[in-house]
Amino acid sequence: MASGKELLREIKEAKVKDSAIAAWWLGQMGYIFKCGETILLVDGYLQPGKARLVPPAFDAEDGDIFDAVLGTHDHTDHIDGWAWPKMAKANPDTRFIASAAVKDEVCQRIGLDPARFVGMTEGDKVTVGDFTIECIPAAHESLEFDGEGRSRHLSFILNGRIFHAGDTCLYEGQRAKIRSFGRLDAMILPINGRDAYRFSHNCIGNMTFQEAVDLAGDMRPKVAIPGHYDMFAMNPGSPEAFRDYLKVKYPDVRCHIPAYNQRFDID
């Protein structure tokens, strides 16, 4: 496996054809996406720690290649408050994008310049180079809104083609919101589920693999990608169970189980 610096160099130098978006999975729900010459990091979790089962893909201090860093919600493995200031220092042009509902608390807690934070809510469209970024609410066990009706948890839609669910369960109206973007090229879905033990230990849950399969089956993306199953021992999931259930129930929807830090193209 390439070192962190080698991985970042590979991504920076990677050529991506016009019809494609290149992707690298970093573990959990962490992804790097490249379209044209624009590079995004979504839910990148880089802080070292004994609880991790998957090592950080690269050192945050070296993360100067990103045009924008996105976090679906304010949990450490999605908005990494240890890594964001280091990447902000590494590249003064990087923008940091998350829910507008968490802007003030995130910036204050991690010392990020609010001028570099782009707060999003449903209906917004943010352009970063060759990417357009849109969002819908996510229900991390439940929907949570601030006093202005802005969801604290988001799912991102990139270029109207890639649905990155972040952390979410199913909720009423979710399918209609996703369907409004037309047929997607890819859906990246959490599959770790939820239960009483995890919830009692402040481990907030997501869709089960069966629920994620049925959501993909309803939306019919060209490819469905499982996530959020590998980082912590107490919060596992089975990508093989997702793949097998998808194959027998919705055989026209392809499954892709990515390899750590290895490029694949969404075309």
LOTORDO-947165 format. One record per residue: residue in one letter; x, y, z of N, C-alpha, C in turn. Coordinates in pm, whole numbers, plus 50000, padded with zeros to 5 digits. Atoms other than C-alpha are relative to their C-alpha. Example, Ala and Ser with C-alpha at 12.3 -4.5 7.8 and 13.67 -1.06 7.14 Angstrom:
REM residues 2
A500894988150000512304955050780500905012050000S499184988149994513674989450714499235010950073
This chain:
REM residues 267
M500854988150000500005000050000500885012550000A499224987850010501285034649913500025007450134S499954991449882502455057850190499055011649981G500914988650008500345088250272500425010249897K499514990250097502545111650071499894994749858E500115005950134502615087649777498555000049954L501424999850035498815084949787499575014049957L500384986350034498385122649785500635004449868R499354996750127500895126149502499284993149885E500745007350103499065099349304498705007149966I501294993350023495765117649349500215013349930K499744986950062497215151549261500344998549853E499555001950138498745137648941499034992049916A500945008850070495805115248847499275007449889K500794994850111494165121348510498624993550003V501385004849994490385118248505499285004249873K500684996350125488445116348180498735007850028D501094990449982485625140948126498734993850056S501255006249959482835116048188500084993550137A499795007849878484275102348513500285008850120I499544994749873484795110548877500834988950064A499135009849935487725092649040499775000550150A500255000949857487325080549398501044991250067W499125007949915489585067449674499334998850136W500635002249869488085051849988501084999550107L499034999049891489905059650314499604991950122G500555006849883487825037650545498835007850056Q501214994149942484565043950733499165006549889M500684993150110482735070150520500925010149932G499044990650055485905088150418500324997449855Y499735001050144486405095050048500755012349950I499454989350082488565115649819499404998449861F500564999850134486905125249490500775010149915K499354990750093488545140949185499205000649872C500664997350128486765156348888500785011149931G499124990450065488865174448631501265001650083E498854997349915491545190848845499585003250144T500524996349868489315195949152499954987750090I499895011149906489835174249461499245003450128L500784998649878487405170049750500354988750096L499935010049894487815152050081498675000350074V501295000849932484535139950234500124990350117D500015008249878484295126850592501344993150025G498685005649977488025121450611500344999750149Y499665001949859489015107550953501484996650008L498545001050007492755112451005500674999850136Q499394999649867493295115151380500454986050042P499545013049952495475086551507499324996550132G500595004149873494115066151797499974985050013K499985014349974494165031951961498704993249961A501305006150032490455026551889499854997049852R500115002050143491025027451515500414985849961L499605012750060491074994651324500685002149865V499424996550130492165012151002500895012350020P499124988549978495205035451006499615011949913P500254988350084494915071150878500674998549863A499485001650137495415072650502501215008949974F498874990950017497825101950528500055009250121D499864990349892499125127950773499265012849963A500794988050029496795157750800500895011749959E499094989050034499805181250782500385000049852D499655001150142500425168550428498795002549909G501234999050078496825174250317499785013649938D500084986850063497425204550099499394999549860I500465001550139495855191049776498505002849985F501464999750007492195196549864499465014149974D500714987550026490065223849714498915002350103A501004998949893487395216349975500024987350083V500155011149905486975194250280498585000550052L501415000649964483425183050353499814990750120G500395008549890481915168950671498494999050006T501465001650003478435154150676499355003750132H500574996449870477965159951049501115000750103D498984996549903479775169851364500284988550097H499405010749922481145136551486501444998549953T498564999650027484905131451503500404992349875D499615008050116485015104551234499405005449871H500554993650120483265128250990500485014549988I499324987149991484335163151095501114997950101D498845003149917487805156151229500605013050051G499544987349943488475185651459501495000450027W498555000649987492065173851502500675002949867A499374999050131492785172851130499645012849925W500414988450080490795202250991500945012050016P499074988549989493065229751139501344997349933K498735003250063496145211451012499905001249848M500184998750144494735209550659499755014649961A500204985750026493645245950682501345007249994K498674993950000497225255450764500814995649879A499245005250113498615233150487499625006749869N500464993650123496515250550220499045011350035P500864988749961495125285550283498815002149908D501124998550092492765281949985498924989450020T500995010549977490945250750110498785005650070R501254996549932487295256250197499494988050078F500535010449913485535236550469498485001150000I501434999850029481925226750405499294990050090A500825008549915479345212950647498665007150021S501304993949974475885220650779500165014050059A500014986649943475205257350847499624999750148A500465001049861473645245651174501134997850098V498905003049909477025235451316501185009549980K498874991450034479195263551177500635006450123D499444992449888479595284151493500714990850099E499385008649900480285255251729501254993149948V498825006450056482715238051492501165009949993C498924990150014484705269651420500575003850136Q499534996349867484875278951788500794988750064R499365011249933485825244151904501384996949944I498735004350059488635237651656500865011749954G499214988350035489795273351593500115002549852L500014997850145488845274551226499435013849970D500484986950043488435308651062498624998649938P501355001250056484665312351000499905004249854A500024995650139485465329550670500324988649904R499655011450084486745296150541498964988850006F501045010149981483655276650648498805003749914V501204998250082480815272650398498884991650063G501115007049937477595263950578498904997349898M501015003950098475025244850373498724995450070T501285005549961471365236550412499284995549874E500705005550116468895218750187499565011249906G500334990050101468335237949864501185008149954D498794992950040471835252749854500744992249891K499105006050098474215246149567501315007750005V498684993949988477905252949618500884994649887T499095004150107480395252149330501435001250050V498575000249970484005242449395500694994249878G499345004750121485945240449071499074992249911D500805008550088484555211548868498884992650072F501055006549923482195200449145498885009850034T501134993349935478715211949238499584991150117I500315007149877477695202349590498605004250046E501334997749946474105198849708499804990850119C500205008249881472625183250020498534998350031I501325002049940469545169050186500244996150146P499835004149861468925162050556500324985150012A499755013849962470245129950709499464997950140A500565003449869468705112151007500954990650071H499045008249927471505100051233499284994450123E501085005949921469035077551415498755008749991S501174991250012466755108251407500425012849930L499754986950059466435141051222500205010350112E499744989449902467855170651414500155013349926F499974986950064467265206951318500295010750104D499784988749909468395239851468498775008950000G501154990949987466105268951550499575006449870E500344994550131466185280251187499564989249902G500475010950085465095246351055501074993849913R498895005550078468535236350927500444986850062S499625013149950469475199750955501464999950046R498635001249949472545192351167500784989149928H499375011150070473245160850965499625000749853L500244998750143473595160750586500414987449924S499525008750107473825137550291500375009149884F499544991650110475815152850003499724993349866I500135004550138475085149849631501015007949917L498924993950076478085156749408499704999249851N500264999050145477515168549050498704993149960G501265006650029474005154049072500144985449969R499695013650044475625119949026500334990550115I499535008449890477075107149354499295004150128F500684997849873475025103849671500884994450110H499215003949883477235103149980499095002250120A501054999249900474805095050258500475005650133G499574996849865477015103750552499464989350095D500625009249905475425088050859498495002649999T501444997850006471695082450823499244986950016C501035010350007468705060350885499005004449894L501094996350089465665059850662499045009550071Y501034991349941463045086950715498985003549893E501084996850092459775097650561500385011849910G499674989650096460325118250247501404999249944Q498615001050045463945107950203500094995349855R499935005450135463325087649889499625010549896A500424989750095461505116349719501105010449981K498914990350010464365140049797501124994649913I498925006050081466925116049651499564998749854R500495002250136464755108249349499975013049919S500054987350071464605145349263501275002949921F498744998050072468215143049142500094991049876G499965009050114467325117148879500774987550035R499275012449974469095084048838501465003150032L498644997449954472375084849027500984990049942D498955009350041475645069948913500434991150117A499525007849885476595059049266499315004850127M500474997049865475195057349618500944993450099I499125004949893477535053949916499185000250128L500995001549894475495040850208500604993450124P499545006849878476245032650574499184987450024I500695012949982475404996850669500194994350140N499665005549868476474993551035498804997750091G501195002549921472934994551172500015007150135R500164993649870471985002951530499414989850097D500585008649899471084986051854500125006750136A500064994049867470534992452223501385001450063Y498674999449939474094984252329500795011949946R499244988950057475665008652086499425013450040F500624987349964473135035952157500295003650145S499744997449858473665032152533501445004350024H498604995849991477395037852471500285011949908N499904987750080476735069552268500554997349860C499645003550138477355051651939498705000749918I501274997350067474585066351724499964992449868G500065009850107473345042751456499555005149865N500314997450140472575041051087499064989249946M500765010550067470705019850836500654986450024T499495013650008471034982350856500374997249855F499645003050139472494965650550498764996949917Q501235002750074468974954150456499315013049958E500614987150032467624989650474500785007249891A499174993650102470555002650270499784993449864V500275007150126469954975750006498665004249942D501324996250051466274984649980499975014549951L499924986250049467075021649948500675000249863A499345000750130469505013949667499094993649896G500905006750094466954990449510498915009249950D501024990550041464355018049506500565010849908M499424988850075466725044349366500664995549870R499375005750119468435021349111501225007949951P498754994150051471875037949098500734989749915K499205009450079474355023048856500874991250089V499205007849908476465011849152499665004250143A500234997649857475825008649527501244995950076I498745002049930478745011049768499745000350150P500205000049855478605000550134501115007450073G499014993049920480365020550403499684999550148H500194998649855480755026950775499884986450070Y500095013349940481504991350880501334995050056D498655005549986485224989050943500895006850102M499044991749927486695015451174500124996650148F500005002349856485695005751530499424986350031A500405013849970485334971351687498574999150049M501355000849944482074979751863498925004749900N500964994350095480444993851548500214993949861P499685006850126480834967651272498814999049904G501005003350099478944958850957500624990249902S499505010150093479244933250680499765004449856P500194996450141479864945450323499614987949916E500365012050074479554909350205498504997150011A501455001949983476044906850352499235010049914F500614989950087475144939250173500064995749855R499805004250139476584926449846499104988349964D500765012050031474874892649866498505002749995Y501434996849997471454906749956499615008449879L500254991850118471684932949681499964991449874K499905008450119472664906449427498754991849977V501175008650018469664884049493498705007949991K501254992549997467074911349551499905010249886Y499984989750106468104938049297501204997149909P498835004150079470414920549048500435010049895D499614990050099470374950348812500805011450060V499194989749934472134972349071501354993850037R498675005449975475864965949077500515004450137C499354996949872477734964749409501505001549978H498544998750001481264977549451500475001350145I499364999149868483234970649770501425005049976P498684994450034486244993649746501104994650090A498815003249922489764986549867500595013050054Y499454988049936491505010650101501005007149908N499034991250066493245039549927500284996149855Q499835004250138492785023649584498985007149911R500864992350089491355043749297498964990949931F500995005550091488115034249125499265011749939D500674989250072486215054848870498504997849995I501464999950016482535063448870499735006949869D500014995150139481805067548502498594999049943
